[in-house]
């Protein structure tokens, strides 16, 4: 077994909150779940269950305001959430900066 089989090739690792614990999570770079945080990198390219997706869409539409307020409260006062935020900020700082138009324009003039 190779390390890339376990970790997932090119999938950035981040921390997430699960109940009152910290867990390692992955941010999907491709597939139908691009941008979503998942527990397993294989989930990113897994087929989507349309029935579940429609049901969740309806539930979120009904409860959007309440869920927003609850998550805002949790992020502000839950100590585990604060730790996750701090750790992910450190990870982001350590990662190589991606090249944008501005950085490409600045570096292309130099020889």
PyMOL commands that set and color helices and strands:
alter all, ss='L'
color gray80, all
select helices_A, chain A and resi 3-7+41-45+50-77+79-94+101-108
alter helices_A, ss='H'
color red, helices_A
select strands_A, chain A and resi 13-18+21-27+37-38
alter strands_A, ss='S'
color yellow, strands_A
deselect
rebuild
show_as cartoon
